[in-house]
Amino acid sequence: MRIVIVHFHLQTGGVTRVIQHAARSLADQGNEVLLLSGEPTEQAFPARTRLSVLPCLAYEERRHGLSPREVAVALQRAARDCFGDLPDLWHIHNHCLGMNLGIPGALLELARAGQRLLLQIHDFAEDGRPGLYDRLLTQIGGNEVAQLSKLLYPFADHVHYAALNGRDRAFLAAAGIPEGNLHLLPNAVWLEGEPPPQARTASTEPRLWLYPTRAIRRKNLGEFILWSTLAGEDDRFATTQAPQNPAEQPRYRRWVDFARRLRLPLEFELGQRYRGDFHTLLASAHSLVTTSVGEGFGLAFLEPWLMGRPLAGRDLPEITQDFREAGIDLSNLYPRLAVPLDWLDRDRLFGAVRTTLSEVMAAYGRIATA
């Protein structure tokens, strides 16, 4: 088969790892694989796969302003340049998230032309991303929910959907995706170049609590910073990557400045010092940490065990239920972190919650009550 895999970028992160695993597996089975990305990448991919950069696939803030039809033409041209013909399958990641407003319409063009599509959804704009949902609704949905739904979630025998977990599969089924077009496709959990057990290092003091993350908003950096305020003398904390999305940068810089003002034992972007030897960094940690409040699949809950390191932090029961049913013990994680109200200005906190909740609900076309 000739297969084209499409994503906004191929930078360090969970979706890129998923694409790496898929490309390797497909190529090993004799398939021809083309990767299309909106930006150049330094990530390693199997030698048997080919890579092409199409700027029209990049994040909305950076992409060339082509129309959906022009994006569809660019996709098909890239496939023909590689294969000499159109592919047998287009495998698209996160088309409906709102990070690129040209892609949904372009895929609709391909679907109408009878092209086979597999739409793999890692994250939903409808699930805690009100800004992205509002952008989708107002800029390409004509402020009509039904119109936006038809654009983002087309129905046809040759259009199939892949969900990462049971929760998301249930959402799509309840929304009307036919059973025969809906697939549960859990992510592969594998670290390339994983050291053998005898090579894994034991943590040494000071104890490193490492959060392997690209610190976007849902990764909940503030909670990790709270951990560092309670550190013992032998504890230090670190994150690995800064966010790439320009919209995330101001919030991230505020957290960095805050931690530095308080002189906390916390280092940001430690992964930059271990480029090419990331496993050494992971293996040196006393514990890996996650404080994320939203995940598509939850690689962070599984990958630490491949390095022989424990995991501490916040549980996400909706996501981890699948893992528990498979026998993974995550009993040391906490589902909520209680903070004494005495630490906070109650009126200011409740006022901020009411304001934010009203804004979020309004973005989804709803009214907050309370």
N, C-alpha and C positions, 0 to 999 in steps of 0.2 A: 504493500500500500504506500501511497504518497500522502504524507500527513504534514500539515502546517500547524504549528503551535504559536499562538499569538498572545502577547502580554504587553503592558505599557512599558515595562523596563525589565532588566535582568540583573538588578543589583542584589546585594546580599539581603537575604530574607527568606521567609517561609515559602512564598509562591515560587521564587526562583529555585529553591531546593526541590520543590515538587516537580517543576519543569525539568530540572536536571535528571531526576530519577526517571521520569516518564520518557525523556529523550533517550536515555541509555537503554532502558528496557525495550523500547520500540525498535531502536537501531539494532540491538542484539538479536531481535527476532527477524531481522532482514528487511525492515521497513525503511523507506527513504523519509528523512525528517528534516524539515526546514523550520527554523526558529525566526519569528519576526518580532522585533522589539522597537520601541520608540526611541531608545537611546543605546549608545555603545556600551559594552560590558567588559569587565575584566574577569568575569567568572569563567570557570572551566566547564566545557561541555564535551561530550564524546566526539572523537575525531570524525566519526561517520555522519555526524549531523552538520548542517550548514546554517549559517546565521546571516541575516540581513537586517539592516537598520532602516526603519521607515519613520521619519520624524512625525508624521501624522498620527502615530500611535502613542505618542508621549502624553504625559499629564496635560490637562487642559491649559494650564498656565504656560506650558512650554511648546505645545504642539503647533504645527503649521495649520492655519485656519482653513483646511479643505472642507468641502461639503461632504455629507455622508456618501453620496454617490461617488465623489472623487476618491474618498478613502477606500470604497469598495473596488474601484478601478486600480488603485495603487496596490491593494492586497493581491488582486488577481494577476497584475503584471509581475509582482515579485515571485508569485508561485510559478508562473510560466517561465520566467527567467531561470528559475532553479530546475524545474522538472520538465520543461518543454510543454507543459499542459497544466490544467487545473488539478488540484489535489483530489484524492478520494475522500479526504476528511479535513475539515477545519476544526481545530481544537482551541477554543477561546477561553481565556481565564478572566473572570471578573468583568464581563462586558457591561453589567447592569449597575456598577457601583457609582457611576457618575464622575469618575476621574478623567474621562475623555468623552465628550459629548458627540463626537463624530462616529464612534464605533457602533452604538446600537443601530443607527440608521443604516450603516454600511452592512451590518450583518443581516438586516432585514432585506436589503438588496440581494445579498447572496442567497438567502432562503427563498426569495421569490423566483430566483433563477434556478432553483432545484439543487443548490449545493448542500452537501451533507454537513451539518454543524453539530458539534458537541460543546455545549456551553457549561463550563465548569465554574461554579460559583463558590468563592471562598468567603465573601462578605456581602452583605446586603445594605444598600443605602437605607432601606426601610427599618434596619435594625441598629438604631443608635447613631445614625449619621444624618441628622436632620439637615445640615447645611448642604450635603451632597444631594439629598432627596429633593430639597427645595430647588436646587439648581436644575436637576432633571425635570422637575414638574414645570417650572416656569420657562426654561429655555428651550426644551425640546418636546415637552408634553402639552403645551398650550393650556396649562393650568387645568387640565382635565385628567383625572386619575385613570379613567378607563382608556383614554388615548395613550397615556404613558405606559400602562400595563401592556397594551397591544404591541407597543414598540419594543419594550424591554423583554417580554416573554412570549415570543411568537409560537404558535401551534402549527405543526406539520409533521407528517410521518418521518421526514428526513431531518427534523430538529430534535435533538435529545439534550437532556440536562443531567449533570453530575453534581450530587451534593456530597459534602465531606463527612457529614454525621447524620445520625438518626433524626435529630431535631430539625435540621434544615430540610431533610427529605420530607418530613411530615409537613413542614410549612408549604413546600411546593406542591405536595399532593393535595393539601387542603385548598390551595389556591386554584386547583384545577388542571395541573399538568397530568396528562394521561399516564397511567401506571407503566405502560410499555415504553414510554419515552423518558422515564425517570430512573436514575441509577444511583446507588450508594457507592461512592468511590473514595474510601478512606485513603489518606496520604500514606505513602511509604515512609517508614522511619528508619533512616540509615544515614550514617556520617561517613563520607568518603575519606579514606585514609585512616579510619579508626585504628588506634594503636591496639596491639594485642594486650590481653589482661596483665601480663607480666610487665608491660611497659608503662602502665598507668602509674602516675606518681601519687604519693600521699601528700595531703595538704600540710604545709608547714606554717608556723607563725610568722608574721601576723596572719590571722585567718581571713581569707578572701571570700566575701559573699558576692558572687558574680551574677549580674542580670544580663544574660545574652539577648540583647534586644536592640532593634532600631527604635529609638525612644519617641514614637509618635504618641498622640494624646491617649489612646485607649490602653497603652502600656502602663499608664498610671504611675508616672515617675514620682509624683509627690508622695505616694505611699512608700516607695523605696527610699526616698530621702528621709521620711519619718523613721524608717528602720535605722538609718545611719545616725540619727540624733540620739538613739538609745544604745549606741555601740559601746562595747567594752574596750579596755586599753589595747587588746590584741586583735581587734576587729577592724577591717577596712572593707570598703564597698566599691563596686565599679559597675558601670554599664559598658557596652561594647561598641555601639554605633549611634551616630546622630541621624535624625530624620533627613530624608532627601527631598520630601515635598516642601516647596517654599512656604506653603500655608502653615506648616507645622513649626517652622523655624522660630518665630517670635516667642511662642509659648515655651519651646525648649530652651531658648536662651535665657528666659526669665528664671526657669528652674536652675540652670547652671549658675547664673549670677547669685541666686538665693543661697545655694549650697556653698559657694565660695565666700560669700559675705559671712556666713556662720562658721567658716573654716571646718566644715564637716570632713570626716575621713572618707571622702568619696571622690573617685576619679571617673571622669566621663570619657567615652570613646577609647577605652583601653584596647579595644580590638584593633585599632590602627597600629599599635606597636607590635601586634602579632600577626600581621598580614602574611599569609602563606604558612603559618604555623598555629592556626587557631585552636587545634586540638591540645596543644601544650598549655594554652591559656585555660581552656575548659578543665583539663586534668589537674591543674594547679589549684583550683578553687576548693575551699573548704566545703562550700555548698553552692549550687546554682539556685537562683531565685526567680520567681515570677510574681508580679503584683498586678498583672493585666486584669482589666475589667471586661474585656471582650475579645474572643478568639473565634476564628472560623473553624479550625480543626483542633489545634492545641498541641502542636509539635513540642512546645516547651514543657509539656507534662510527660513526655515520653523520651526525648533525646538524652536527658541527663543520665538515664540508666545505661545507655550505650557507652558512656565514658566512666561508668563506675562511680558516679558522684551522686549524692543525695539532692533532693529538691525541696525547697522551702517556699512558703508564701501563700498566695491567695488561690483558693479553689474556685472553679466555675462549674458547678454541678450540671448545668444543662449540656456542657461540652464534655465533661469528664465521665458522665454516666456511661457512655459507650466503653470507655476504658475500664471502668470498674466491672462492667459486665464481662469484659475479656480477662478479668483476673488481676488487673493492675491495682496495687495498694497505694492509695494517695491519702491515707488517713491522717497524715501529719500536716496536711494543708488546712487552712481556715477559710470558711465560706464568707465570713465578714470580719471586719476589724472595728471593734468598738472603741471610740475615742471619748473620753470624759467631756461632757458639755462644759464643765468648769474650765476647760482649756480654751473655750471659744466664747465669742460674743453671740449669745443665742439669737437675739433679734436680728443681728447682721446676717447670721447664717441662714435663718429661716427666710429672711427677705431675699437673699441671693438664690435660695432654692426655688422660691415661688416665681421669681423673675425668670430664672433659667428654664424651669419647667414650662412656664407659659410660652416662652420662645420656642422651645423644642416642640411642644404640642402644636403651636401655630404652624410650624414648618411642615407638619404632617396633616394640616387641615383640621385639627381638633382643638377643642377648648379645654384648658385645665380647670378642674374644679377642686376647691379646697382653699 
